[in-house]
Amino acid sequence: MAALAIIARWLLRSPTIIFERNFAIESVSHLNGFLLLKQLPRVSTAAQCSHFNQQDKVTYTVNRITLLYAERDERLLRQTSGQEENNSDSENEYECEREKHYLKCGQRGDSEFWRRKMCTLHRVLDINRDGVISFDDFGLLVKRFTDLGHLSPEMSVEFFNVVRLTWEEQFGPITTYNLVTAEQFLIDMQHRLNDEDLRKHLGKFLFYLFKAVDYDHTGHLDLDQYKLFFHCLGLGDENAAVSFAAIDKNGDGLISLNEFVHLGRQFFLTEDETKISKLFWGPLINH
């Protein structure tokens, strides 16, 4: 009877409890080298599954659990990024309304401060330092971040596609002769700043930049990871340290995905010189 009671209690356990228990067992096994994710069997039908021995079935089950957790975490991270984008949109819309009161002209982006920011970004995106931005520069930038090896193949493809779409929307066709000067860049960015629909798409690539340097997948960047971010931009460690100290508002030595995306977008949107986002892409140029 005692044995039957134990079996009954086990059968009545909720799927969630069993799921969590299996995941805990798999985690310990994986950490101790008993199970490798690369050993995941490829199974698509029940007939194929019947050919497995018992150990294969256990390996398959726990590895599927791990992959499901990874996919869940990825979805949550993307949702968090989307939520932050919505939140920052609301805040930046408020800022834009407030800025109308002190801008000399009705158009946003007419202040000297904002123009300095965009000239700084143009210099950063000019990877080969030839004075103009081409799609080759965008491609080199993507390569620097993807070569770090911290993005999955699927996410690397997404990253490139987002950058390609950004180029085509902002600067037109991808050709050898489509070169963007600093003045052209200013005109285009001001146009996007003043278009409500286009403004929402600014900084779509920020999520991938963060993921590429978040090599321990904690959802936060420390100073070393921020230095890696700056290194991919062609900026030095000293600039990274100054920028990090300024934008780490609570002084905990970490920048979350939400903070990163928000500050990166705020760089494009605000003309308030007191905002710490002005150092997001490094020190501003003097002209």
C-alpha positions in Angstrom: 0.0 0.0 0.0 2.8 2.4 0.8 4.3 1.8 -2.6 0.9 2.5 -4.3 0.5 5.7 -2.2 4.0 6.9 -3.4 3.1 6.1 -7.1 -0.3 7.9 -6.7 1.3 11.0 -5.3 3.8 11.0 -8.2 1.1 10.7 -10.8 -0.8 13.6 -9.2 2.1 15.9 -9.3 1.5 18.9 -11.6 3.2 19.0 -15.0 4.9 22.2 -13.8 6.5 20.6 -10.8 7.7 17.6 -13.0 9.0 20.0 -15.6 10.9 22.1 -13.1 12.4 18.9 -11.5 13.5 17.6 -14.8 15.1 20.9 -15.7 17.0 20.9 -12.4 18.2 17.4 -13.0 19.3 18.3 -16.5 21.1 21.4 -15.4 23.2 19.6 -12.9 23.9 16.9 -15.4 24.9 19.4 -18.0 27.2 21.3 -15.6 28.9 18.1 -14.7 29.5 17.2 -18.3 27.1 14.2 -18.5 24.8 15.8 -21.2 25.7 18.0 -24.1 23.2 20.1 -26.0 25.0 19.1 -29.2 23.9 15.5 -28.6 20.2 16.4 -29.1 18.7 13.7 -31.3 16.7 14.8 -34.3 13.2 13.4 -33.9 10.1 14.4 -35.9 7.8 11.4 -35.7 6.7 8.8 -33.1 8.1 6.1 -35.4 11.6 7.6 -35.2 11.3 8.0 -31.4 10.5 4.3 -31.0 14.0 3.4 -32.3 15.7 5.2 -29.4 16.9 3.2 -26.4 16.0 4.5 -22.9 19.1 6.6 -22.5 18.5 8.4 -25.8 14.9 9.2 -24.8 16.1 10.7 -21.5 18.8 12.7 -23.3 16.2 13.9 -25.9 13.7 14.9 -23.2 16.1 16.9 -21.0 17.7 18.7 -24.0 14.3 19.7 -25.3 13.5 21.2 -21.9 16.7 23.2 -22.0 15.9 24.4 -25.5 12.4 25.4 -24.5 13.8 27.4 -21.5 16.3 29.1 -23.9 13.5 30.0 -26.3 11.3 31.2 -23.5 14.2 33.5 -22.2 14.7 34.8 -25.7 11.1 35.7 -26.1 11.0 37.4 -22.7 14.1 39.4 -23.6 12.5 40.5 -26.9 9.3 41.4 -25.1 11.2 43.4 -22.5 13.0 45.2 -25.3 9.6 46.0 -27.0 8.1 47.1 -23.8 11.0 49.4 -23.1 10.7 50.8 -26.6 7.1 51.7 -26.0 7.9 53.2 -22.6 10.7 55.3 -24.1 8.5 56.3 -26.9 6.0 57.8 -24.4 8.8 59.6 -22.5 10.4 60.9 -25.6 7.1 62.1 -27.0 6.8 64.1 -23.8 10.3 65.4 -24.2 9.7 66.4 -27.8 6.5 68.4 -26.7 8.5 70.1 -24.0 11.3 71.0 -26.3 9.0 72.8 -28.6 8.9 75.6 -26.0 12.5 76.4 -26.2 13.4 75.5 -29.8 13.8 78.6 -32.0 12.1 77.0 -34.9 9.1 74.6 -35.1 11.2 71.8 -36.5 13.1 69.5 -34.2 16.7 69.0 -34.8 17.6 72.6 -35.4 19.7 73.0 -32.3 23.5 73.1 -32.5 23.7 70.5 -29.8 21.6 68.0 -31.7 23.6 68.6 -34.8 26.8 67.9 -32.9 25.3 64.6 -31.8 24.5 63.5 -35.3 27.9 64.5 -36.6 29.4 62.4 -33.8 27.3 59.4 -34.9 28.2 59.9 -38.5 31.9 59.8 -37.5 31.3 56.6 -35.5 29.4 54.9 -38.4 32.1 55.8 -40.9 34.0 52.6 -40.0 36.7 53.0 -42.7 37.2 56.7 -41.9 36.9 57.9 -45.5 34.6 60.8 -44.5 31.4 59.3 -45.9 29.1 56.4 -44.9 28.4 53.6 -47.3 26.6 50.3 -46.9 30.0 48.8 -46.7 30.5 50.6 -43.4 27.2 49.2 -42.1 28.3 45.7 -43.2 31.7 46.1 -41.4 29.9 47.2 -38.3 27.6 44.2 -38.3 30.7 41.9 -38.9 32.5 43.3 -35.9 29.7 42.5 -33.6 28.8 39.1 -35.1 32.4 38.0 -35.2 32.4 38.2 -31.4 30.5 34.9 -31.6 27.9 35.7 -29.0 24.9 35.9 -31.4 23.2 32.8 -32.7 23.3 32.2 -36.5 19.6 33.1 -36.6 20.1 36.3 -34.7 23.1 37.3 -36.8 20.9 37.0 -39.9 18.2 39.1 -38.2 20.8 41.7 -37.2 22.1 42.1 -40.8 18.5 42.3 -42.2 17.5 45.0 -39.7 20.6 47.0 -40.6 20.0 46.5 -44.4 16.4 47.6 -44.0 17.5 50.6 -42.0 19.9 51.6 -44.8 17.3 51.2 -47.5 14.7 53.2 -45.6 17.1 56.0 -44.7 19.5 56.3 -47.6 18.0 54.4 -50.5 19.4 51.6 -52.7 22.5 49.7 -51.8 25.1 50.6 -54.4 28.8 51.5 -54.6 28.0 55.1 -55.4 25.5 55.7 -52.6 27.7 57.6 -50.2 26.3 59.7 -47.4 28.1 62.8 -46.3 27.8 64.3 -42.8 25.5 67.0 -44.2 23.3 64.5 -45.9 23.2 62.4 -42.7 22.0 65.5 -40.8 19.3 66.2 -43.2 18.0 62.6 -43.3 18.1 62.3 -39.5 16.2 65.5 -39.0 13.6 64.3 -41.4 13.2 61.1 -39.5 13.1 63.0 -36.2 10.2 65.1 -37.4 8.2 62.2 -38.9 6.1 60.5 -36.2 6.1 57.1 -38.0 9.8 57.1 -38.9 10.8 58.3 -35.5 9.4 55.1 -33.9 11.9 53.0 -35.9 15.0 54.9 -34.8 17.5 52.6 -33.1 15.9 49.2 -34.1 19.4 47.7 -34.2 20.3 48.5 -30.6 18.9 45.2 -29.3 21.4 43.3 -31.4 24.4 45.4 -30.3 23.5 44.7 -26.7 23.1 41.0 -27.2 26.4 40.8 -29.1 28.4 42.0 -26.2 26.3 40.5 -23.4 28.5 37.4 -23.6 27.4 35.9 -20.2 23.7 36.4 -21.1 22.8 38.1 -17.9 20.8 40.9 -19.5 23.2 43.5 -18.1 26.5 45.0 -19.2 29.4 45.7 -16.9 32.3 48.0 -17.7 34.3 45.4 -19.6 31.4 44.5 -21.8 30.7 48.2 -22.5 34.4 48.5 -23.4 33.8 45.7 -25.9 30.9 47.6 -27.3 33.1 50.7 -27.8 35.9 48.6 -29.2 33.5 47.4 -32.0 32.7 51.0 -32.7 36.4 51.8 -33.0 36.5 53.8 -29.8 39.0 53.4 -26.9 38.7 52.0 -23.4 39.1 55.5 -21.9 36.1 56.8 -23.8 34.1 53.8 -22.8 34.9 54.2 -19.1 33.9 57.9 -19.2 30.6 57.1 -21.0 29.8 54.1 -18.7 30.3 56.2 -15.6 28.0 58.8 -16.9 25.1 56.6 -18.0 25.3 54.2 -15.1 22.7 56.3 -13.3 22.3 54.3 -10.1 26.1 53.5 -9.8 25.6 49.7 -9.5 28.2 49.0 -12.2 25.7 47.5 -14.6 23.6 48.7 -17.5 20.4 46.7 -18.3 19.0 46.1 -21.8 16.2 48.5 -21.0 18.7 51.3 -20.1 20.8 50.6 -23.1 17.9 50.7 -25.6 16.4 53.7 -23.9 19.6 55.8 -23.8 20.5 54.8 -27.3 17.1 56.0 -28.6 17.2 59.1 -26.5 20.4 60.0 -28.2 18.5 60.4 -31.4 15.4 62.1 -30.0 16.3 64.7 -27.3 17.8 68.1 -27.7 18.2 68.5 -23.9 21.9 69.0 -23.2 21.5 67.7 -19.6 20.6 64.2 -20.8 23.3 61.6 -20.1 22.5 59.9 -23.3 24.6 62.4 -25.2 27.7 60.2 -24.3 26.1 57.0 -25.5 28.2 56.9 -28.7 31.3 58.4 -27.1 32.5 62.0 -26.7 30.8 64.6 -28.9 32.8 66.2 -31.6 33.5 69.9 -31.2 31.9 71.2 -34.3 
